[in-house]
């Protein structure tokens, strides 16, 4: 009985430690799916080496798009929706 309780507690602690990493991986996957049609190969490589969170990468692409096309441009909508 004591061994089972210790095993359950260890499992809960492990799950609590791993869950933030799983959430970030899932967020990166979702953003990649949204941005895949509009990203260049260079953007994809930059995303793989990005140290921040996935939403901040989408915001950086949106900022770059706004510099190139003007603020509020329709061309930047995919980046805008991915960053939300």
C-alpha positions as CSV (number, residue, x, y, z in Angstrom):
1,X,0.0,0.0,0.0
2,X,2.8,2.4,1.0
3,X,4.7,1.6,-2.2
4,X,1.6,2.3,-4.4
5,X,1.1,5.7,-2.7
6,X,4.7,6.7,-3.2
7,X,4.4,5.6,-6.9
8,X,1.3,7.7,-7.4
9,X,2.9,10.7,-5.8
10,X,6.1,10.3,-7.9
11,X,3.9,10.1,-11.0
12,X,2.0,13.3,-10.1
13,X,5.2,15.2,-9.5
14,X,6.6,14.0,-12.8
15,X,3.4,14.9,-14.6
16,X,3.5,18.4,-13.1
17,X,7.2,18.9,-14.2
18,X,6.6,17.7,-17.8
19,X,3.3,19.4,-18.5
20,X,4.8,22.9,-19.4
21,X,7.0,21.3,-22.0
22,X,4.2,19.4,-23.5
23,X,2.1,22.6,-23.7
24,X,4.9,24.4,-25.5
25,X,5.4,21.6,-28.0
26,X,1.7,21.6,-28.7
27,X,1.6,25.4,-29.1
28,X,4.6,25.2,-31.5
29,X,2.9,22.5,-33.5
30,X,-0.3,24.6,-33.8
31,X,1.5,27.7,-34.9
32,X,3.5,25.8,-37.4
33,X,0.3,24.3,-38.9
34,X,-1.2,27.8,-39.3
35,X,2.0,29.4,-40.7
36,X,3.2,26.6,-42.9
37,X,1.5,27.8,-46.1
38,X,3.1,31.3,-45.9
39,X,6.5,30.5,-44.4
40,X,9.6,30.4,-46.5
41,X,12.3,27.7,-45.9
42,X,14.4,30.4,-44.2
43,X,11.4,31.1,-41.8
44,X,11.0,27.4,-41.1
45,X,14.7,27.1,-40.2
46,X,14.5,30.2,-38.0
47,X,11.4,28.8,-36.2
48,X,13.3,25.6,-35.4
49,X,16.1,27.5,-33.8
50,X,13.8,30.1,-32.1
51,X,14.4,30.2,-28.3
52,X,11.3,32.1,-27.4
53,X,7.7,30.9,-27.4
54,X,5.8,30.1,-30.6
55,X,3.5,33.1,-30.4
56,X,6.4,35.5,-30.2
57,X,7.8,34.1,-33.4
58,X,4.5,34.6,-35.1
59,X,4.4,38.2,-33.8
60,X,7.9,38.8,-35.2
61,X,6.8,37.5,-38.6
62,X,3.8,39.8,-38.4
63,X,6.0,42.8,-37.6
64,X,8.2,42.0,-40.5
65,X,5.2,41.7,-42.8
66,X,3.8,45.0,-41.6
67,X,7.2,46.7,-42.3
68,X,7.1,45.3,-45.9
69,X,3.4,45.7,-46.7
70,X,2.2,48.4,-44.4
71,X,0.3,48.3,-41.1
72,X,-3.0,46.5,-41.3
73,X,-2.2,44.9,-44.6
74,X,-4.3,41.9,-45.7
75,X,-1.1,40.0,-46.5
76,X,-0.3,39.9,-42.8
77,X,-3.5,38.2,-41.7
78,X,-2.1,34.7,-41.5
79,X,0.6,36.0,-39.1
80,X,-1.9,37.9,-37.1
81,X,-4.2,34.9,-36.6
82,X,-1.4,32.6,-35.8
83,X,-0.1,35.0,-33.1
84,X,-3.5,35.1,-31.3
